[in-house]
Amino acid sequence: MTRTQVGIVGAGPAGLMLSHLLSLNGIDSVVIDNRTRADIENTVRAGILEPDSVRLLVDTGVSDRVLRDGQPHEGIDLRFGGESHRVDFRALVGEAVWLYPQTDVFADLADARERDGGDVRFGVSGTAVDITEPAIRFTDSEGRRQEVRCDLLVGADGSRSTCRAEVPEAVRAHSSREYPFAWFGIITAAPPSAPELVYAHSPRGFALISRRTETHQRMYFQCDPETDPADWPDDRIWEELQARVAGPDGFTLREGPITEKTVLRFRSFVAEPMRHRALLLAGDAAHTVPPTGAKGLNLALADVNVLSEVIERALAKRDGDALDEYGPRALDRVWKAQHFSYWMTTMLHALPGATDFDVRRQLGELGSVVGSEAGARFLAEGYTGRWPA
């Protein structure tokens, strides 16, 4: 049996960042995860970091590797009608985003917790939580039964959260929207096709031309959720991607061997409340967004930044009302991000059953965004997370 102040289920970026921030305020925590560290590090995920997320990593002493190895992007290209239109974040809101994979964020946080003597237990099984007399019970990686008793429990255990189910049905409200399409994602061993991300609207459907390194790139195109990657040989994939970015300006993708193919389903989801008694939810356990707006990881880090503050006030300063602030403060940002992600998704994707009017209206919307400073600033504020208060 272990006694700690905060028990955290989930050792992804949200759980590890919360543990790190709490330790800076002298608050003990234990973090557990049923995955091994290697499992998490080998799950390849893209990552666009908002400037506040970068500052959180650097200023709290996690690591400055994002500044050394990450790629600053000062804008994106919206491509429609076969032409690219740059939205300049730096000029519009004075900020840039950083291309830095989520797996690197995890590695930085895991290294920082190990460096600072944090109690993080990977590879556990049989996890159960008790929110009445707060505790986490599990079998550790060596087969021994363990119990962690705590003052507060945090569910940072992802979109399939078991902690979330501990909130009674009578008090919980789940809001969601399913999308009738998915993304077919590839990693290719090829040079970059563009200096920054390209979001493409085309009659054939959406495409995203992203980056990973100077030698490997990540790209996506809209597909049916039931698509089987095995049905798509490399030649067919490149033909589809090239068709979706083609235009009179002659823009083409630089091709190479495809080393990974996946189909990514997504939906919008929000669980309320984000706090029930001694249980608090953070990150994907509380909300998920379509990847179009690049908000998922950033929302998780924003959650735990607020959560660490209210926990410190509740436990160290004995402020009995502090925890009540968490949900409303976090949800204000969550719903703004939901709107932004939904807007980007529906503006850029081919919608089932769309009429010619619907397609022309989308093109009119895209033209309004790039054709006015106010429209472009709205996109820049949302993408960089710089929403006005």
Short mmCIF file of the C-alpha atoms (twelve columns), coordinates in Angstrom:
data_MODEL
# 
_entry.id   MODEL 
# 
loop_
_atom_site.group_PDB 
_atom_site.id 
_atom_site.type_symbol 
_atom_site.label_atom_id 
_atom_site.label_alt_id 
_atom_site.label_comp_id 
_atom_site.label_asym_id 
_atom_site.label_seq_id 
_atom_site.Cartn_x 
_atom_site.Cartn_y 
_atom_site.Cartn_z 
_atom_site.pdbx_PDB_model_num 
ATOM 1   C CA . MET A 1   0.000   0.000  0.000   1 
ATOM 2   C CA . THR A 2   1.225   3.465  -0.952  1 
ATOM 3   C CA . ARG A 3   -0.064  6.754  0.418   1 
ATOM 4   C CA . THR A 4   0.085   9.842  -1.781  1 
ATOM 5   C CA . GLN A 5   -1.799  13.084 -2.276  1 
ATOM 6   C CA . VAL A 6   -2.866  12.640 -5.908  1 
ATOM 7   C CA . GLY A 7   -3.363  9.343  -7.722  1 
ATOM 8   C CA . ILE A 8   -3.207  9.695  -11.519 1 
ATOM 9   C CA . VAL A 9   -4.500  7.021  -13.909 1 
ATOM 10  C CA . GLY A 10  -2.814  7.452  -17.268 1 
ATOM 11  C CA . ALA A 11  0.851   8.189  -17.968 1 
ATOM 12  C CA . GLY A 12  0.439   9.928  -21.288 1 
ATOM 13  C CA . PRO A 13  1.325   13.606 -21.708 1 
ATOM 14  C CA . ALA A 14  -1.628  14.799 -19.575 1 
ATOM 15  C CA . GLY A 15  -0.888  12.556 -16.601 1 
ATOM 16  C CA . LEU A 16  2.868   13.094 -16.678 1 
ATOM 17  C CA . MET A 17  2.604   16.855 -17.095 1 
ATOM 18  C CA . LEU A 18  0.183   17.049 -14.163 1 
ATOM 19  C CA . SER A 19  2.534   15.003 -11.987 1 
ATOM 20  C CA . HIS A 20  5.424   17.272 -12.994 1 
ATOM 21  C CA . LEU A 21  3.515   20.481 -12.244 1 
ATOM 22  C CA . LEU A 22  2.288   19.166 -8.888  1 
ATOM 23  C CA . SER A 23  5.843   18.236 -7.891  1 
ATOM 24  C CA . LEU A 24  6.936   21.836 -8.521  1 
ATOM 25  C CA . ASN A 25  4.407   22.859 -5.867  1 
ATOM 26  C CA . GLY A 26  5.531   20.191 -3.397  1 
ATOM 27  C CA . ILE A 27  2.548   17.877 -3.977  1 
ATOM 28  C CA . ASP A 28  3.190   14.131 -4.180  1 
ATOM 29  C CA . SER A 29  1.585   11.933 -6.837  1 
ATOM 30  C CA . VAL A 30  1.667   8.403  -8.168  1 
ATOM 31  C CA . VAL A 31  1.029   7.817  -11.883 1 
ATOM 32  C CA . ILE A 32  0.064   4.425  -13.317 1 
ATOM 33  C CA . ASP A 33  -0.555  3.146  -16.844 1 
ATOM 34  C CA . ASN A 34  -1.374  -0.261 -18.275 1 
ATOM 35  C CA . ARG A 35  0.963   0.389  -21.201 1 
ATOM 36  C CA . THR A 36  4.719   0.051  -20.973 1 
ATOM 37  C CA . ARG A 37  6.859   3.079  -21.636 1 
ATOM 38  C CA . ALA A 38  8.047   1.455  -24.872 1 
ATOM 39  C CA . ASP A 39  4.437   0.896  -25.987 1 
ATOM 40  C CA . ILE A 40  3.653   4.585  -25.601 1 
ATOM 41  C CA . GLU A 41  6.891   5.786  -27.201 1 
ATOM 42  C CA . ASN A 42  6.380   3.531  -30.208 1 
ATOM 43  C CA . THR A 43  2.840   4.742  -30.873 1 
ATOM 44  C CA . VAL A 44  3.617   7.282  -33.575 1 
ATOM 45  C CA . ARG A 45  1.466   10.407 -33.405 1 
ATOM 46  C CA . ALA A 46  1.774   13.739 -35.096 1 
ATOM 47  C CA . GLY A 47  1.816   16.892 -33.035 1 
ATOM 48  C CA . ILE A 48  1.237   20.596 -33.516 1 
ATOM 49  C CA . LEU A 49  1.960   22.514 -30.326 1 
ATOM 50  C CA . GLU A 50  0.381   25.858 -29.559 1 
ATOM 51  C CA . PRO A 51  2.769   28.510 -28.234 1 
ATOM 52  C CA . ASP A 52  1.347   28.142 -24.702 1 
ATOM 53  C CA . SER A 53  2.077   24.407 -24.816 1 
ATOM 54  C CA . VAL A 54  5.669   25.080 -25.864 1 
ATOM 55  C CA . ARG A 55  6.084   27.608 -23.064 1 
ATOM 56  C CA . LEU A 56  4.652   25.125 -20.553 1 
ATOM 57  C CA . LEU A 57  7.255   22.507 -21.519 1 
ATOM 58  C CA . VAL A 58  10.162  24.932 -21.516 1 
ATOM 59  C CA . ASP A 59  9.325   27.308 -18.671 1 
ATOM 60  C CA . THR A 60  8.489   24.563 -16.151 1 
ATOM 61  C CA . GLY A 61  11.778  22.787 -16.786 1 
ATOM 62  C CA . VAL A 62  10.524  19.705 -18.619 1 
ATOM 63  C CA . SER A 63  12.845  20.195 -21.586 1 
ATOM 64  C CA . ASP A 64  13.885  22.732 -24.189 1 
ATOM 65  C CA . ARG A 65  14.229  20.030 -26.843 1 
ATOM 66  C CA . VAL A 66  11.112  21.310 -28.597 1 
ATOM 67  C CA . LEU A 67  13.031  24.513 -29.363 1 
ATOM 68  C CA . ARG A 68  16.019  22.562 -30.684 1 
ATOM 69  C CA . ASP A 69  14.325  19.714 -32.559 1 
ATOM 70  C CA . GLY A 70  10.846  21.095 -33.265 1 
ATOM 71  C CA . GLN A 71  9.948   23.028 -36.394 1 
ATOM 72  C CA . PRO A 72  8.332   26.458 -35.939 1 
ATOM 73  C CA . HIS A 73  5.512   27.115 -38.393 1 
ATOM 74  C CA . GLU A 74  4.378   30.704 -38.755 1 
ATOM 75  C CA . GLY A 75  1.338   29.868 -40.866 1 
ATOM 76  C CA . ILE A 76  -0.521  27.283 -42.944 1 
ATOM 77  C CA . ASP A 77  -1.703  27.078 -46.534 1 
ATOM 78  C CA . LEU A 78  -5.401  26.732 -47.276 1 
ATOM 79  C CA . ARG A 79  -5.610  25.198 -50.729 1 
ATOM 80  C CA . PHE A 80  -8.847  25.296 -52.716 1 
ATOM 81  C CA . GLY A 81  -9.761  25.782 -56.338 1 
ATOM 82  C CA . GLY A 82  -6.323  24.404 -57.140 1 
ATOM 83  C CA . GLU A 83  -4.499  27.335 -55.547 1 
ATOM 84  C CA . SER A 84  -2.777  27.882 -52.192 1 
ATOM 85  C CA . HIS A 85  -3.522  30.800 -49.866 1 
ATOM 86  C CA . ARG A 86  -1.219  31.367 -46.897 1 
ATOM 87  C CA . VAL A 87  -2.613  32.347 -43.497 1 
ATOM 88  C CA . ASP A 88  0.236   34.145 -41.739 1 
ATOM 89  C CA . PHE A 89  -0.074  33.539 -37.988 1 
ATOM 90  C CA . ARG A 90  2.889   35.727 -37.111 1 
ATOM 91  C CA . ALA A 91  1.476   38.733 -38.923 1 
ATOM 92  C CA . LEU A 92  -2.066  38.183 -37.636 1 
ATOM 93  C CA . VAL A 93  -1.586  37.240 -33.971 1 
ATOM 94  C CA . GLY A 94  2.160   37.509 -33.376 1 
ATOM 95  C CA . GLU A 95  2.625   33.782 -32.707 1 
ATOM 96  C CA . ALA A 96  3.802   30.563 -34.348 1 
ATOM 97  C CA . VAL A 97  2.979   26.911 -33.729 1 
ATOM 98  C CA . TRP A 98  5.552   24.145 -33.457 1 
ATOM 99  C CA . LEU A 99  5.613   20.847 -35.297 1 
ATOM 100 C CA . TYR A 100 6.761   18.426 -32.590 1 
ATOM 101 C CA . PRO A 101 5.463   14.840 -32.385 1 
ATOM 102 C CA . GLN A 102 3.348   13.850 -29.398 1 
ATOM 103 C CA . THR A 103 5.675   10.899 -28.848 1 
ATOM 104 C CA . ASP A 104 8.538   13.359 -28.291 1 
ATOM 105 C CA . VAL A 105 6.416   15.317 -25.809 1 
ATOM 106 C CA . PHE A 106 5.798   12.051 -23.945 1 
ATOM 107 C CA . ALA A 107 9.504   11.137 -23.971 1 
ATOM 108 C CA . ASP A 108 10.459  14.559 -22.610 1 
ATOM 109 C CA . LEU A 109 7.919   14.279 -19.798 1 
ATOM 110 C CA . ALA A 110 8.836   10.680 -18.941 1 
ATOM 111 C CA . ASP A 111 12.518  11.630 -18.785 1 
ATOM 112 C CA . ALA A 112 11.712  14.630 -16.584 1 
ATOM 113 C CA . ARG A 113 9.690   12.521 -14.140 1 
ATOM 114 C CA . GLU A 114 12.515  9.976  -13.955 1 
ATOM 115 C CA . ARG A 115 15.086  12.757 -13.511 1 
ATOM 116 C CA . ASP A 116 13.079  14.299 -10.676 1 
ATOM 117 C CA . GLY A 117 12.321  11.023 -8.881  1 
ATOM 118 C CA . GLY A 118 8.645   10.875 -9.823  1 
ATOM 119 C CA . ASP A 119 6.656   7.733  -8.990  1 
ATOM 120 C CA . VAL A 120 5.455   6.496  -12.404 1 
ATOM 121 C CA . ARG A 121 4.466   2.853  -12.814 1 
ATOM 122 C CA . PHE A 122 4.119   1.526  -16.332 1 
ATOM 123 C CA . GLY A 123 2.826   -1.868 -17.445 1 
ATOM 124 C CA . VAL A 124 0.245   -2.408 -14.701 1 
ATOM 125 C CA . SER A 125 -2.941  -4.476 -15.111 1 
ATOM 126 C CA . GLY A 126 -6.324  -4.992 -13.494 1 
ATOM 127 C CA . THR A 127 -6.743  -1.325 -12.619 1 
ATOM 128 C CA . ALA A 128 -9.756  -0.334 -10.511 1 
ATOM 129 C CA . VAL A 129 -10.489 2.999  -8.860  1 
ATOM 130 C CA . ASP A 130 -12.508 3.868  -5.769  1 
ATOM 131 C CA . ILE A 131 -13.787 7.430  -5.646  1 
ATOM 132 C CA . THR A 132 -15.561 7.050  -2.293  1 
ATOM 133 C CA . GLU A 133 -12.407 6.512  -0.278  1 
ATOM 134 C CA . PRO A 134 -10.016 7.525  -3.016  1 
ATOM 135 C CA . ALA A 135 -7.739  4.693  -4.097  1 
ATOM 136 C CA . ILE A 136 -6.306  2.967  -7.160  1 
ATOM 137 C CA . ARG A 137 -5.880  -0.820 -7.064  1 
ATOM 138 C CA . PHE A 138 -3.867  -2.723 -9.660  1 
ATOM 139 C CA . THR A 139 -1.297  -5.431 -10.296 1 
ATOM 140 C CA . ASP A 140 2.147   -4.040 -11.002 1 
ATOM 141 C CA . SER A 141 4.463   -5.098 -13.811 1 
ATOM 142 C CA . GLU A 142 6.031   -7.760 -11.542 1 
ATOM 143 C CA . GLY A 143 2.689   -9.361 -10.687 1 
ATOM 144 C CA . ARG A 144 2.211   -7.894 -7.205  1 
ATOM 145 C CA . ARG A 145 -1.110  -6.454 -6.041  1 
ATOM 146 C CA . GLN A 146 -0.882  -2.780 -5.171  1 
ATOM 147 C CA . GLU A 147 -3.112  -0.136 -3.634  1 
ATOM 148 C CA . VAL A 148 -2.487  3.601  -3.834  1 
ATOM 149 C CA . ARG A 149 -4.558  5.630  -1.389  1 
ATOM 150 C CA . CYS A 150 -4.850  9.329  -2.117  1 
ATOM 151 C CA . ASP A 151 -6.723  12.543 -1.420  1 
ATOM 152 C CA . LEU A 152 -7.669  13.119 -5.056  1 
ATOM 153 C CA . LEU A 153 -7.981  10.916 -8.139  1 
ATOM 154 C CA . VAL A 154 -7.285  12.128 -11.668 1 
ATOM 155 C CA . GLY A 155 -8.504  10.223 -14.713 1 
ATOM 156 C CA . ALA A 156 -6.097  10.997 -17.550 1 
ATOM 157 C CA . ASP A 157 -6.603  7.583  -19.114 1 
ATOM 158 C CA . GLY A 158 -7.547  8.507  -22.654 1 
ATOM 159 C CA . SER A 159 -10.669 8.378  -24.793 1 
ATOM 160 C CA . ARG A 160 -11.616 4.899  -23.547 1 
ATOM 161 C CA . SER A 161 -11.355 6.084  -19.946 1 
ATOM 162 C CA . THR A 162 -12.428 3.692  -17.207 1 
ATOM 163 C CA . CYS A 163 -12.292 6.527  -14.670 1 
ATOM 164 C CA . ARG A 164 -14.958 8.446  -16.578 1 
ATOM 165 C CA . ALA A 165 -17.406 5.601  -15.974 1 
ATOM 166 C CA . GLU A 166 -17.142 6.246  -12.219 1 
ATOM 167 C CA . VAL A 167 -19.184 9.430  -12.604 1 
ATOM 168 C CA . PRO A 168 -22.786 8.303  -11.883 1 
ATOM 169 C CA . GLU A 169 -25.185 8.378  -14.827 1 
ATOM 170 C CA . ALA A 170 -27.541 10.601 -12.868 1 
ATOM 171 C CA . VAL A 171 -25.055 13.468 -12.814 1 
ATOM 172 C CA . ARG A 172 -23.122 13.072 -16.046 1 
ATOM 173 C CA . ALA A 173 -23.856 14.538 -19.461 1 
ATOM 174 C CA . HIS A 174 -22.024 13.326 -22.548 1 
ATOM 175 C CA . SER A 175 -22.195 15.401 -25.732 1 
ATOM 176 C CA . SER A 176 -20.861 13.964 -28.983 1 
ATOM 177 C CA . ARG A 177 -20.933 14.150 -32.743 1 
ATOM 178 C CA . GLU A 178 -19.930 11.330 -35.090 1 
ATOM 179 C CA . TYR A 179 -18.343 12.211 -38.425 1 
ATOM 180 C CA . PRO A 180 -19.184 10.206 -41.565 1 
ATOM 181 C CA . PHE A 181 -15.582 10.079 -42.748 1 
ATOM 182 C CA . ALA A 182 -12.101 9.174  -41.538 1 
ATOM 183 C CA . TRP A 183 -8.521  9.988  -42.516 1 
ATOM 184 C CA . PHE A 184 -6.264  7.638  -44.435 1 
ATOM 185 C CA . GLY A 185 -2.817  8.458  -43.070 1 
ATOM 186 C CA . ILE A 186 0.592   7.595  -44.446 1 
ATOM 187 C CA . ILE A 187 4.214   8.126  -43.549 1 
ATOM 188 C CA . THR A 188 6.477   8.385  -46.572 1 
ATOM 189 C CA . ALA A 189 10.252  8.460  -46.896 1 
ATOM 190 C CA . ALA A 190 10.365  11.606 -48.990 1 
ATOM 191 C CA . PRO A 191 11.551  15.215 -48.744 1 
ATOM 192 C CA . PRO A 192 9.008   17.873 -47.671 1 
ATOM 193 C CA . SER A 193 6.515   18.935 -50.319 1 
ATOM 194 C CA . ALA A 194 5.898   22.336 -48.709 1 
ATOM 195 C CA . PRO A 195 7.555   24.404 -45.975 1 
ATOM 196 C CA . GLU A 196 4.381   24.444 -43.830 1 
ATOM 197 C CA . LEU A 197 1.190   22.408 -43.521 1 
ATOM 198 C CA . VAL A 198 -1.212  22.411 -46.463 1 
ATOM 199 C CA . TYR A 199 -4.954  21.947 -45.850 1 
ATOM 200 C CA . ALA A 200 -6.573  21.090 -49.168 1 
ATOM 201 C CA . HIS A 201 -10.250 21.213 -50.158 1 
ATOM 202 C CA . SER A 202 -10.982 19.430 -53.424 1 
ATOM 203 C CA . PRO A 203 -13.946 17.848 -55.238 1 
ATOM 204 C CA . ARG A 204 -12.457 14.465 -54.320 1 
ATOM 205 C CA . GLY A 205 -12.326 15.280 -50.606 1 
ATOM 206 C CA . PHE A 206 -9.987  16.759 -48.041 1 
ATOM 207 C CA . ALA A 207 -6.215  16.217 -47.870 1 
ATOM 208 C CA . LEU A 208 -3.617  17.342 -45.341 1 
ATOM 209 C CA . ILE A 209 0.035   17.582 -46.297 1 
ATOM 210 C CA . SER A 210 1.924   17.607 -43.019 1 
ATOM 211 C CA . ARG A 211 5.557   17.185 -42.072 1 
ATOM 212 C CA . ARG A 212 7.563   15.021 -39.734 1 
ATOM 213 C CA . THR A 213 11.286  15.354 -40.474 1 
ATOM 214 C CA . GLU A 214 13.434  16.387 -43.419 1 
ATOM 215 C CA . THR A 215 13.348  12.804 -44.695 1 
ATOM 216 C CA . HIS A 216 9.918   11.483 -43.622 1 
ATOM 217 C CA . GLN A 217 6.544   13.138 -44.134 1 
ATOM 218 C CA . ARG A 218 3.023   12.495 -42.870 1 
ATOM 219 C CA . MET A 219 0.044   12.958 -45.177 1 
ATOM 220 C CA . TYR A 220 -3.686  12.255 -44.931 1 
ATOM 221 C CA . PHE A 221 -6.697  12.126 -47.196 1 
ATOM 222 C CA . GLN A 222 -10.381 11.873 -46.383 1 
ATOM 223 C CA . CYS A 223 -11.796 8.353  -46.718 1 
ATOM 224 C CA . ASP A 224 -14.716 6.162  -45.727 1 
ATOM 225 C CA . PRO A 225 -14.386 4.945  -42.099 1 
ATOM 226 C CA . GLU A 226 -14.580 1.331  -43.309 1 
ATOM 227 C CA . THR A 227 -11.620 1.696  -45.661 1 
ATOM 228 C CA . ASP A 228 -9.090  -1.143 -45.456 1 
ATOM 229 C CA . PRO A 229 -5.502  0.102  -45.942 1 
ATOM 230 C CA . ALA A 230 -4.633  -3.248 -47.508 1 
ATOM 231 C CA . ASP A 231 -6.803  -2.296 -50.496 1 
ATOM 232 C CA . TRP A 232 -4.584  0.695  -51.238 1 
ATOM 233 C CA . PRO A 233 -1.237  -0.032 -52.931 1 
ATOM 234 C CA . ASP A 234 1.292   2.782  -52.951 1 
ATOM 235 C CA . ASP A 235 0.580   3.817  -56.546 1 
ATOM 236 C CA . ARG A 236 -3.117  4.225  -55.821 1 
ATOM 237 C CA . ILE A 237 -2.402  6.315  -52.714 1 
ATOM 238 C CA . TRP A 238 -0.089  8.684  -54.567 1 
ATOM 239 C CA . GLU A 239 -2.552  9.025  -57.444 1 
ATOM 240 C CA . GLU A 240 -5.286  10.027 -54.979 1 
ATOM 241 C CA . LEU A 241 -3.132  12.458 -53.009 1 
ATOM 242 C CA . GLN A 242 -1.771  14.117 -56.143 1 
ATOM 243 C CA . ALA A 243 -5.294  14.513 -57.539 1 
ATOM 244 C CA . ARG A 244 -6.482  16.227 -54.359 1 
ATOM 245 C CA . VAL A 245 -3.775  18.905 -54.434 1 
ATOM 246 C CA . ALA A 246 -3.571  19.367 -58.208 1 
ATOM 247 C CA . GLY A 247 -4.242  22.795 -59.660 1 
ATOM 248 C CA . PRO A 248 -3.293  25.345 -62.293 1 
ATOM 249 C CA . ASP A 249 -0.351  26.530 -60.173 1 
ATOM 250 C CA . GLY A 250 1.366   23.175 -60.794 1 
ATOM 251 C CA . PHE A 251 1.775   22.174 -57.122 1 
ATOM 252 C CA . THR A 252 2.709   18.482 -56.768 1 
ATOM 253 C CA . LEU A 253 3.801   16.234 -53.936 1 
ATOM 254 C CA . ARG A 254 7.273   14.760 -53.664 1 
ATOM 255 C CA . GLU A 255 6.816   11.005 -53.555 1 
ATOM 256 C CA . GLY A 256 8.718   8.225  -51.847 1 
ATOM 257 C CA . PRO A 257 8.258   4.752  -50.363 1 
ATOM 258 C CA . ILE A 258 5.274   4.538  -48.004 1 
ATOM 259 C CA . THR A 259 6.322   3.043  -44.681 1 
ATOM 260 C CA . GLU A 260 3.032   3.203  -42.763 1 
ATOM 261 C CA . LYS A 261 -0.687  3.190  -43.624 1 
ATOM 262 C CA . THR A 262 -3.478  3.728  -41.093 1 
ATOM 263 C CA . VAL A 263 -7.136  4.747  -41.048 1 
ATOM 264 C CA . LEU A 264 -7.946  7.266  -38.332 1 
ATOM 265 C CA . ARG A 265 -11.549 7.534  -37.146 1 
ATOM 266 C CA . PHE A 266 -12.553 10.529 -35.069 1 
ATOM 267 C CA . ARG A 267 -15.437 12.247 -33.340 1 
ATOM 268 C CA . SER A 268 -16.238 15.192 -31.122 1 
ATOM 269 C CA . PHE A 269 -16.964 14.322 -27.488 1 
ATOM 270 C CA . VAL A 270 -17.270 16.189 -24.191 1 
ATOM 271 C CA . ALA A 271 -17.956 14.670 -20.766 1 
ATOM 272 C CA . GLU A 272 -19.456 16.911 -18.113 1 
ATOM 273 C CA . PRO A 273 -18.840 17.453 -15.261 1 
ATOM 274 C CA . MET A 274 -15.063 17.199 -15.337 1 
ATOM 275 C CA . ARG A 275 -15.092 16.813 -11.558 1 
ATOM 276 C CA . HIS A 276 -17.185 14.533 -9.373  1 
ATOM 277 C CA . ARG A 277 -16.326 14.318 -5.678  1 
ATOM 278 C CA . ALA A 278 -12.641 13.328 -5.460  1 
ATOM 279 C CA . LEU A 279 -12.393 12.415 -9.163  1 
ATOM 280 C CA . LEU A 280 -11.190 14.876 -11.802 1 
ATOM 281 C CA . LEU A 281 -10.971 14.132 -15.530 1 
ATOM 282 C CA . ALA A 282 -8.356  15.557 -17.901 1 
ATOM 283 C CA . GLY A 283 -7.406  15.306 -21.564 1 
ATOM 284 C CA . ASP A 284 -9.016  12.704 -23.808 1 
ATOM 285 C CA . ALA A 285 -10.759 11.146 -20.816 1 
ATOM 286 C CA . ALA A 286 -12.931 14.272 -20.736 1 
ATOM 287 C CA . HIS A 287 -13.051 15.350 -24.386 1 
ATOM 288 C CA . THR A 288 -11.889 14.513 -27.888 1 
ATOM 289 C CA . VAL A 289 -11.843 16.654 -31.022 1 
ATOM 290 C CA . PRO A 290 -11.369 15.977 -34.745 1 
ATOM 291 C CA . PRO A 291 -7.684  16.299 -35.657 1 
ATOM 292 C CA . THR A 292 -8.383  18.999 -38.256 1 
ATOM 293 C CA . GLY A 293 -7.816  21.820 -35.773 1 
ATOM 294 C CA . ALA A 294 -4.743  20.284 -34.049 1 
ATOM 295 C CA . LYS A 295 -6.298  20.771 -30.599 1 
ATOM 296 C CA . GLY A 296 -6.196  17.378 -28.826 1 
ATOM 297 C CA . LEU A 297 -2.778  17.424 -27.144 1 
ATOM 298 C CA . ASN A 298 -2.978  21.158 -26.531 1 
ATOM 299 C CA . LEU A 299 -6.306  20.828 -24.728 1 
ATOM 300 C CA . ALA A 300 -4.863  18.078 -22.524 1 
ATOM 301 C CA . LEU A 301 -1.923  20.266 -21.511 1 
ATOM 302 C CA . ALA A 302 -4.210  23.251 -20.924 1 
ATOM 303 C CA . ASP A 303 -6.450  21.078 -18.707 1 
ATOM 304 C CA . VAL A 304 -3.647  19.982 -16.411 1 
ATOM 305 C CA . ASN A 305 -2.179  23.463 -16.238 1 
ATOM 306 C CA . VAL A 306 -5.469  24.647 -14.706 1 
ATOM 307 C CA . LEU A 307 -5.854  21.443 -12.688 1 
ATOM 308 C CA . SER A 308 -2.421  21.698 -11.067 1 
ATOM 309 C CA . GLU A 309 -3.254  25.208 -9.910  1 
ATOM 310 C CA . VAL A 310 -6.589  24.314 -8.303  1 
ATOM 311 C CA . ILE A 311 -5.170  21.152 -6.705  1 
ATOM 312 C CA . GLU A 312 -2.321  23.146 -5.207  1 
ATOM 313 C CA . ARG A 313 -4.811  25.609 -3.733  1 
ATOM 314 C CA . ALA A 314 -7.064  22.820 -2.465  1 
ATOM 315 C CA . LEU A 315 -4.350  20.682 -0.842  1 
ATOM 316 C CA . ALA A 316 -1.560  23.052 0.090   1 
ATOM 317 C CA . LYS A 317 -3.596  26.161 0.862   1 
ATOM 318 C CA . ARG A 318 -6.720  24.401 2.158   1 
ATOM 319 C CA . ASP A 319 -8.979  26.303 -0.239  1 
ATOM 320 C CA . GLY A 320 -12.119 24.185 -0.122  1 
ATOM 321 C CA . ASP A 321 -13.737 25.870 -3.141  1 
ATOM 322 C CA . ALA A 322 -10.771 25.677 -5.513  1 
ATOM 323 C CA . LEU A 323 -11.692 22.355 -7.121  1 
ATOM 324 C CA . ASP A 324 -15.105 23.737 -8.119  1 
ATOM 325 C CA . GLU A 325 -13.339 26.114 -10.518 1 
ATOM 326 C CA . TYR A 326 -11.670 23.406 -12.570 1 
ATOM 327 C CA . GLY A 327 -14.524 22.218 -14.769 1 
ATOM 328 C CA . PRO A 328 -15.920 25.627 -15.759 1 
ATOM 329 C CA . ARG A 329 -12.468 27.051 -16.484 1 
ATOM 330 C CA . ALA A 330 -11.357 24.061 -18.541 1 
ATOM 331 C CA . LEU A 331 -14.660 23.695 -20.382 1 
ATOM 332 C CA . ASP A 332 -14.611 27.285 -21.565 1 
ATOM 333 C CA . ARG A 333 -11.523 26.455 -23.625 1 
ATOM 334 C CA . VAL A 334 -12.775 22.973 -24.543 1 
ATOM 335 C CA . TRP A 335 -15.951 24.275 -26.167 1 
ATOM 336 C CA . LYS A 336 -14.069 26.976 -28.068 1 
ATOM 337 C CA . ALA A 337 -11.761 24.252 -29.375 1 
ATOM 338 C CA . GLN A 338 -14.742 22.055 -30.246 1 
ATOM 339 C CA . HIS A 339 -16.248 24.860 -32.284 1 
ATOM 340 C CA . PHE A 340 -12.956 25.604 -34.042 1 
ATOM 341 C CA . SER A 341 -12.310 21.941 -34.843 1 
ATOM 342 C CA . TYR A 342 -15.873 21.403 -36.105 1 
ATOM 343 C CA . TRP A 343 -15.635 24.552 -38.221 1 
ATOM 344 C CA . MET A 344 -12.333 23.539 -39.807 1 
ATOM 345 C CA . THR A 345 -13.612 20.014 -40.416 1 
ATOM 346 C CA . THR A 346 -16.906 20.931 -42.056 1 
ATOM 347 C CA . MET A 347 -15.347 23.744 -44.100 1 
ATOM 348 C CA . LEU A 348 -12.684 21.520 -45.651 1 
ATOM 349 C CA . HIS A 349 -14.187 18.025 -46.013 1 
ATOM 350 C CA . ALA A 350 -16.488 16.687 -48.725 1 
ATOM 351 C CA . LEU A 351 -19.782 16.141 -46.923 1 
ATOM 352 C CA . PRO A 352 -21.961 13.120 -47.809 1 
ATOM 353 C CA . GLY A 353 -24.935 14.110 -49.924 1 
ATOM 354 C CA . ALA A 354 -23.550 17.580 -50.570 1 
ATOM 355 C CA . THR A 355 -25.229 19.470 -53.397 1 
ATOM 356 C CA . ASP A 356 -23.550 21.871 -55.787 1 
ATOM 357 C CA . PHE A 357 -24.856 24.661 -53.542 1 
ATOM 358 C CA . ASP A 358 -23.126 23.106 -50.521 1 
ATOM 359 C CA . VAL A 359 -19.789 22.842 -52.340 1 
ATOM 360 C CA . ARG A 360 -19.978 26.372 -53.709 1 
ATOM 361 C CA . ARG A 361 -20.890 27.651 -50.248 1 
ATOM 362 C CA . GLN A 362 -17.762 25.940 -48.813 1 
ATOM 363 C CA . LEU A 363 -15.635 27.637 -51.454 1 
ATOM 364 C CA . GLY A 364 -17.272 30.949 -50.606 1 
ATOM 365 C CA . GLU A 365 -16.465 30.395 -46.944 1 
ATOM 366 C CA . LEU A 366 -12.839 29.578 -47.696 1 
ATOM 367 C CA . GLY A 367 -12.629 32.658 -49.903 1 
ATOM 368 C CA . SER A 368 -14.019 34.765 -47.065 1 
ATOM 369 C CA . VAL A 369 -11.416 33.397 -44.644 1 
ATOM 370 C CA . VAL A 370 -8.407  34.141 -46.831 1 
ATOM 371 C CA . GLY A 371 -9.865  37.268 -48.387 1 
ATOM 372 C CA . SER A 372 -10.342 39.310 -45.226 1 
ATOM 373 C CA . GLU A 373 -8.062  40.087 -42.326 1 
ATOM 374 C CA . ALA A 374 -10.886 39.399 -39.870 1 
ATOM 375 C CA . GLY A 375 -11.518 35.923 -41.326 1 
ATOM 376 C CA . ALA A 376 -7.843  35.021 -41.414 1 
ATOM 377 C CA . ARG A 377 -7.341  36.312 -37.859 1 
ATOM 378 C CA . PHE A 378 -10.194 34.127 -36.601 1 
ATOM 379 C CA . LEU A 379 -8.439  31.060 -38.033 1 
ATOM 380 C CA . ALA A 380 -5.050  32.174 -36.707 1 
ATOM 381 C CA . GLU A 381 -6.439  32.774 -33.201 1 
ATOM 382 C CA . GLY A 382 -8.053  29.357 -33.114 1 
ATOM 383 C CA . TYR A 383 -5.099  27.465 -34.562 1 
ATOM 384 C CA . THR A 384 -2.595  29.049 -32.182 1 
ATOM 385 C CA . GLY A 385 -4.993  28.862 -29.212 1 
ATOM 386 C CA . ARG A 386 -4.913  32.636 -28.742 1 
ATOM 387 C CA . TRP A 387 -8.629  33.119 -28.244 1 
ATOM 388 C CA . PRO A 388 -9.601  36.522 -26.830 1 
ATOM 389 C CA . ALA A 389 -10.662 36.325 -23.169 1 
# 
